[in-house]
Amino acid sequence: MRFEREAPAFAEPISAAELKVGSVYFAVQYFDDDLLTPGMEALVFVGRNLGSEDTDQLYFQDAGSYRDGVRFGSAKDAVFHVQSENEVNHIFEYERAVDVLLRCLLRRRERAARG
């Protein structure tokens, strides 16, 4: 199978204003400074300012526990990520996350070609 797609020149994370409660997003972060070793995690946006003293905080939950019915405030195990509204430049909709990984693939190929 062959798949052709143009890699955008820059990453397009979702804005905090566009997030929808209950929707799945993808966190893409790198484990190295050369941006060659990515990690991607499926997260569900579960709301804003869920803590009693929160201001401009966004809450994401691991997709697996959300799928299993675990919700914020329950006693069951789940992983929650709390991010400031200004710090979501690593959160993407699915296709934009694929674009980020495609750019990584191209960087890796370029590095391998240079030897």
C-alpha positions as CSV (number, residue, x, y, z in Angstrom):
1,M,0.0,0.0,0.0
2,R,1.3,3.5,-0.8
3,F,0.1,6.6,0.9
4,E,1.1,10.0,-0.2
5,R,0.5,13.1,1.9
6,E,2.1,16.5,2.0
7,A,3.9,17.3,5.3
8,P,2.9,20.8,6.5
9,A,5.8,23.2,7.3
10,F,4.8,23.6,10.9
11,A,2.8,21.8,13.6
12,E,-0.9,22.8,14.1
13,P,-1.9,22.1,17.7
14,I,-5.6,22.6,18.7
15,S,-6.3,25.8,20.5
16,A,-7.7,25.7,24.0
17,A,-10.9,27.4,22.8
18,E,-11.5,24.6,20.3
19,L,-11.4,21.7,22.8
20,K,-14.6,19.8,23.3
21,V,-15.4,17.8,26.5
22,G,-15.4,14.1,25.7
23,S,-13.4,14.4,22.5
24,V,-10.2,12.4,22.0
25,Y,-6.9,14.4,21.3
26,F,-3.3,13.3,20.9
27,A,-0.4,14.5,22.9
28,V,2.8,14.4,20.9
29,Q,6.0,15.0,22.7
30,Y,9.7,14.2,22.0
31,F,12.2,12.4,24.1
32,D,15.2,14.1,22.4
33,D,16.4,17.5,21.4
34,D,16.7,16.6,17.8
35,L,12.9,15.8,17.6
36,L,13.6,12.3,16.3
37,T,12.1,10.2,19.1
38,P,8.4,11.0,19.5
39,G,5.8,9.7,21.9
40,M,2.1,9.9,21.3
41,E,-0.7,9.4,23.8
42,A,-4.4,9.4,23.3
43,L,-6.2,11.7,25.8
44,V,-9.8,12.7,26.4
45,F,-10.5,16.3,27.2
46,V,-12.6,16.2,30.4
47,G,-13.0,19.8,31.3
48,R,-11.8,23.2,32.5
49,N,-11.0,24.2,36.1
50,L,-12.2,21.0,37.7
51,G,-10.2,21.8,40.9
52,S,-11.8,24.1,43.4
53,E,-9.1,26.7,43.1
54,D,-8.2,26.3,39.4
55,T,-7.8,29.2,37.0
56,D,-7.3,28.6,33.3
57,Q,-6.5,24.9,33.8
58,L,-7.4,22.2,31.3
59,Y,-7.9,18.5,32.3
60,F,-7.1,15.5,30.1
61,Q,-7.6,11.9,31.0
62,D,-5.9,8.8,29.5
63,A,-8.3,7.4,26.8
64,G,-8.2,3.8,28.2
65,S,-9.6,4.7,31.6
66,Y,-12.1,7.1,30.1
67,R,-13.3,4.3,27.8
68,D,-13.7,2.1,30.8
69,G,-16.1,4.6,32.4
70,V,-13.7,6.1,35.0
71,R,-14.5,9.8,35.5
72,F,-12.8,12.7,37.3
73,G,-13.4,12.5,41.1
74,S,-14.0,8.8,41.2
75,A,-12.0,6.5,43.4
76,K,-10.8,4.4,40.5
77,D,-7.4,4.6,38.9
78,A,-6.9,6.9,35.9
79,V,-4.2,9.2,34.7
80,F,-5.1,12.9,34.5
81,H,-3.0,15.6,33.0
82,V,-3.6,19.2,34.0
83,Q,-2.3,21.9,31.6
84,S,-2.5,25.6,31.6
85,E,-4.5,27.0,28.7
86,N,-1.3,28.5,27.4
87,E,0.6,25.2,27.4
88,V,-1.3,23.0,25.0
89,N,1.1,23.3,22.0
90,H,1.6,19.5,22.1
91,I,-2.1,18.6,21.9
92,F,-3.5,17.8,18.4
93,E,-6.5,16.4,16.6
94,Y,-5.7,13.1,15.0
95,E,-4.8,14.2,11.5
96,R,-2.6,17.0,12.8
97,A,-0.8,14.5,15.1
98,V,-0.2,12.4,12.0
99,D,1.3,15.4,10.3
100,V,3.7,15.9,13.3
101,L,4.8,12.3,13.1
102,L,5.2,12.6,9.3
103,R,7.5,15.5,9.8
104,C,9.4,13.4,12.3
105,L,9.7,10.6,9.8
106,L,11.1,13.0,7.2
107,R,13.7,14.3,9.7
108,R,14.7,10.8,10.5
109,R,15.1,9.9,6.9
110,E,17.2,13.0,6.3
111,R,19.4,12.2,9.2
112,A,19.9,8.6,8.0
113,A,20.7,9.9,4.4
114,R,23.4,12.1,5.9
115,G,24.9,9.1,7.6
